[in-house]
């Protein structure tokens, strides 16, 4: 990208200094996650019960979740508690990464990167919440009702955790589409007009992603593909607004496209 502004930091650090700073920030991230994990550990079983609520409420009368491994009743809730600690610590993790790279960014980049960082965090949380409160009840209700007569539905707690973590990641990542769209246009990789012309391919790609990362039922695929398509449109609108309100950014994008990679 063509850069016309001076970096915000006037003093360059030696390479070793960057490594030391990176180590310190990684240690802060690890420390934050461990502290949250220790604070949440006494509530591990309650947290897992909350996670399993969408499935339990959809199970047939008399059915329960099961543990097929000896240590699963103890280890599975703590595994989820650790993942939940990482989930809660995401704003702090992203702040540490931002504080590490921000001094080397140019003024124009800082002006755009910080809002993108905040919005990506919010969108990830929204995507995970959408999966838990909207997708899970619909998908589990559908799957339980399709069980053949005479089949007792009893899901293993470890398998359920792996399943929902995959969906959380899929929906959290899918809700980052607006940020990815803006970054692609801002970096000069593509243009708004080019993405609009390829809209039909993107819609097909959204349904392919839904087919890969969701259970093999049409409902869950649609519940992932439709938000991707809508968020893609939001990303286009955000990119248009960004280029319209920041002429310097638009000039950089045009210069990048002329000069090539």
C-alpha positions in Angstrom: 0.0 0.0 0.0 1.2 3.5 -0.8 2.1 5.2 2.5 2.4 8.9 2.6 2.3 9.6 6.3 5.0 9.2 8.9 4.8 6.5 11.5 3.4 7.5 14.8 6.5 6.3 16.6 9.5 8.6 16.1 12.0 6.1 17.5 12.8 2.7 16.0 13.4 -0.1 18.4 16.1 -2.7 17.8 15.0 -6.2 16.7 15.8 -7.6 20.2 13.7 -4.9 21.7 10.7 -5.9 19.6 11.1 -9.5 20.7 11.3 -8.6 24.3 8.1 -6.5 24.0 6.4 -9.3 22.2 7.3 -11.7 24.9 6.0 -9.4 27.6 2.7 -8.9 25.9 2.3 -12.7 25.3 3.0 -13.3 29.0 0.3 -10.7 29.9 -2.1 -12.6 27.6 -1.3 -15.9 29.2 -1.5 -14.5 32.6 -4.9 -12.9 31.9 -6.3 -16.1 30.6 -5.0 -18.1 33.5 -6.4 -15.7 36.1 -9.8 -15.8 34.4 -9.6 -19.6 34.3 -8.8 -19.8 38.0 -11.6 -17.4 38.9 -14.1 -19.3 36.7 -13.0 -22.8 37.7 -15.4 -23.1 40.7 -18.3 -22.5 38.3 -17.1 -25.0 35.7 -20.1 -27.3 36.1 -22.6 -24.4 36.1 -21.0 -23.0 33.0 -21.2 -26.3 31.2 -24.8 -26.7 32.2 -25.6 -23.3 30.7 -23.8 -24.4 27.5 -25.8 -27.6 27.3 -29.1 -25.9 28.0 -30.2 -25.6 24.3 -29.6 -29.3 23.8 -31.1 -30.5 27.1 -34.3 -28.5 26.5 -34.7 -30.2 23.1 -34.1 -33.7 24.2 -37.1 -36.1 24.4 -38.6 -36.7 27.8 -36.5 -39.0 29.8 -33.3 -38.5 27.8 -30.1 -37.1 29.2 -26.6 -36.4 28.2 -24.0 -39.1 28.9 -20.3 -39.4 29.5 -18.6 -42.3 27.7 -15.1 -41.7 29.1 -14.2 -42.1 32.8 -12.6 -38.7 33.2 -15.1 -36.8 31.0 -17.4 -35.6 33.7 -14.5 -33.9 35.4 -12.3 -32.8 32.4 -15.0 -31.6 29.9 -16.4 -28.8 32.1 -12.9 -27.5 32.8 -12.0 -27.7 29.1 -15.0 -25.5 28.4 -14.1 -23.2 31.2 -10.7 -22.6 29.8 -12.2 -21.9 26.3 -14.7 -19.5 28.0 -11.8 -17.7 29.7 -10.1 -17.2 26.4 -13.4 -16.0 25.0 -13.8 -13.4 27.8 -10.2 -12.3 27.4 -10.5 -11.6 23.7 -10.7 -7.8 24.1 -7.5 -7.8 26.3 -5.8 -10.1 23.8 -6.6 -7.9 20.9 -5.6 -4.8 22.9 -2.1 -6.3 23.5 -1.7 -7.1 19.8 -2.8 -3.6 18.9 -0.4 -2.0 21.4 2.4 -4.0 19.9 1.8 -3.1 16.2 0.3 0.4 16.7 3.7 2.3 17.0 4.7 1.0 13.6 1.5 2.1 11.8 1.0 5.3 9.9 -1.5 7.9 10.9 -4.0 6.9 8.2 -3.6 3.2 9.1 -4.2 3.9 12.8 -7.3 5.9 12.1 -8.8 2.9 10.2 -7.3 0.0 12.1 -8.6 0.8 15.5 -12.3 1.0 14.5 -11.8 -2.3 12.6 -10.3 -3.9 15.6 -13.2 -2.9 17.9 -15.8 -3.8 15.3 -14.2 -7.2 14.7 -14.4 -8.0 18.4 -18.0 -6.9 18.7 -18.9 -8.9 15.6 -17.3 -12.0 16.9 -19.3 -11.8 20.1 -22.4 -11.2 18.1 -21.8 -14.2 15.9 -21.3 -16.5 18.9 -24.4 -15.1 20.6 -26.4 -15.6 17.5 -25.2 -19.3 17.4 -26.2 -19.9 21.0 -29.5 -18.1 21.2 -30.9 -18.5 17.7 -29.1 -21.4 15.9 -28.8 -23.9 18.7 -32.5 -24.1 19.7 -33.6 -24.4 16.1 -30.9 -26.9 15.0 -31.2 -29.1 18.1 -35.0 -29.1 17.9 -34.9 -30.1 14.3 -32.3 -32.9 14.9 -34.2 -34.3 17.8 -37.5 -34.5 15.9 -35.9 -36.3 13.1 -34.6 -39.2 15.3 -36.1 -42.6 14.1 -38.7 -44.2 16.3 -37.2 -46.4 19.0 -33.9 -44.5 19.0 -32.9 -43.0 22.4 -31.1 -39.7 21.8 -28.3 -39.4 24.5 -25.4 -37.2 23.4 -21.9 -37.5 24.9 -20.8 -34.4 26.8 -17.3 -34.3 25.1 -18.8 -34.8 21.6 -21.3 -32.0 22.4 -18.5 -29.6 23.5 -16.5 -30.2 20.3 -19.7 -29.7 18.2 -20.7 -26.4 19.8 -17.1 -25.0 19.8 -17.0 -25.7 16.0 -20.2 -23.9 15.5 -19.1 -21.0 17.7 -16.0 -20.6 15.7 -17.9 -20.9 12.4 -20.4 -18.2 13.3 -17.9 -16.0 15.0 -15.7 -16.1 11.9 -18.6 -15.6 9.6 -19.6 -12.4 11.3 -16.2 -11.0 10.5 -17.2 -10.7 6.8 -17.7 -6.9 6.9 -14.3 -6.4 8.4 -12.7 -8.7 5.8 -14.5 -6.9 3.0 -13.3 -3.5 4.2 -9.7 -4.7 4.6 -9.7 -6.2 1.1 -10.9 -2.9 -0.4 -8.8 -0.7 1.8 -5.6 -2.6 1.0 -6.3 -2.3 -2.8 -6.7 -6.1 -3.3 -10.1 -5.5 -4.9 -12.7 -2.7 -5.4 -16.3 -2.2 -4.4 -17.3 -2.5 -8.1 -15.4 -5.8 -8.5 -17.1 -7.3 -5.4 -20.5 -6.2 -6.5 -19.9 -7.8 -9.9 -19.0 -11.1 -8.1 -21.9 -11.0 -5.7 -23.5 -14.2 -7.2 -20.2 -16.2 -6.6 -20.0 -14.9 -3.1 -23.6 -16.1 -2.4 -22.8 -19.5 -3.7 -19.6 -19.5 -1.6 -21.6 -18.6 1.5 -23.8 -21.7 1.1 -20.7 -23.9 0.5 -19.2 -22.6 3.7 -22.5 -23.3 5.5 -22.5 -26.8 4.1 -18.9 -27.4 5.3 -19.0 -25.9 8.8 -22.5 -26.8 10.0 -24.4 -30.1 10.6 -25.7 -31.9 7.5 -29.1 -30.2 7.6 -30.5 -27.5 5.4 -31.7 -25.3 8.3 -28.3 -24.8 9.9 -26.7 -24.2 6.5 -29.2 -21.5 5.7 -28.7 -19.9 9.2 -25.0 -19.5 8.5 -25.2 -18.6 4.8 -27.8 -15.9 5.0 -25.9 -13.8 7.7 -22.8 -14.1 5.6 -24.6 -12.7 2.5 -26.2 -9.9 4.6 -22.9 -9.0 6.3 -21.1 -8.9 3.0 -23.6 -6.2 1.9 -22.9 -4.4 5.2 -19.1 -4.6 4.4 -19.7 -3.1 1.0 -21.7 -0.2 2.5 -19.0 0.4 5.1 -16.3 0.4 2.5 -18.2 2.9 0.3 -18.6 5.1 3.3 -15.0 4.8 4.3 -13.8 5.8 0.8 -16.3 8.6 0.6 -15.4 10.2 4.0 -11.6 9.6 3.8 -10.3 10.9 0.4 -6.7 10.0 1.5 -7.6 6.4 1.9 -9.3 6.3 -1.5 -6.2 7.9 -3.1 -4.0 5.2 -1.5 -6.3 2.5 -2.8 -6.2 3.9 -6.4 -2.4 4.2 -6.2 -2.1 0.6 -5.0 -4.2 -0.6 -7.9 -2.1 1.3 -10.4 1.2 0.2 -9.0 0.2 -3.4 -8.5 1.7 -5.7 -5.8 
